[in-house]
Amino acid sequence: MPTACARHILVKTKDEAEKLKQQLAKGADFATLAKKHSLCPSKKQGGNLGEFPPGKMVKAFDKVVFNLPVLTVHGPIKTQFGFHLIETIYRT
């Protein structure tokens, strides 16, 4: 079964996610922004969710992690939790 390792930043609004994505595009550090802004407990690890198989995360999240290019920040992706910026670190 394939697995992936990803990190994310979870915020309440699309606007907030867009602003953070702009900061990342200008070279801001993902982990630093995650620690400061993310609503997910993973923020303590800089947004890192570790390695997981398909189906462990919500569908919209999985779709990004297992289908879109790695080492690229994708989003904002809306889920029932809010808006995510997602970066897949690697896939097996």
N, C-alpha and C positions, 0 to 999 in steps of 0.2 A: 504494500500500500504506500502510495506517495505521502510524503510529509512536507511541510514548509515551516520556515521560521519567519516571523514577521513582527514588526513593531507598528504602533499606531498612536495617534493623538485623538482623543475623544473630547468633543466640545458640544455645547448646547445648540449653537446656531451655525447655519451655513456661512454666514458673514464672518464669524469668528474663524471658522476653518479656512476660508479664503484668505484672510489676513495672515494666518500662520503659514499657509502655503506660499504666499508671497515672500515672507521672511525666509523660509527654507530656500526658495529660489535665489535669494540674495546671499545665500551661504550660511544662514543661521544653523546651529547645531540641533539636530532632531531630538536627541536625548534631553538637551537642556530645555527646549520648548515643551516637550512632553512632561517633564518634571514640574514645570511651572504652570501649564495650562490644562493638561489632560484630566478628565473626570474619572478615568479608569484607575483601579488600584495598581495596574501595570506601570503607572507613571513613576513609581519608585525605582523601577528598572529602566527608566528612560523610554517607557512605552513598549519595551520588549515583551512579547507574549510567549517567547520560547518556540519550541517545535510542536506542531500539532498536525493531525490527519484531517482530510476533508470531512465535513460534517460536524466538527467540534464547535465551529463558530457559526454565527447566523449566515444564511444563504448569500446575502449581498456582500458580506465580508469574504466568505470563501471564494466567491466568483472572482474577486480582485486578486486574492492571494494565489489561487491556483491557475489563473489564466492570463493575467497581465504581466508585462515585463518586470523582472526583478530589479532591485536597486533604483527604483523610480518611485517617487511619491505620487500616489493616486488619491483622488478625492476632490472635493468632499463626497463621501459615500454615506447616504442616509440609512440608518437602521432604527429600530425602536429605542435604541440607547441615545441617539443623537447623531452627530456628524463626525465621521472619521477621516483622518488622513492616514493612509496605509502605505507602508513600505515593506515589500517582501524582501527579506535578506537573502534567502536561498530556498530552493525546492529540491527534493530528492526524486 
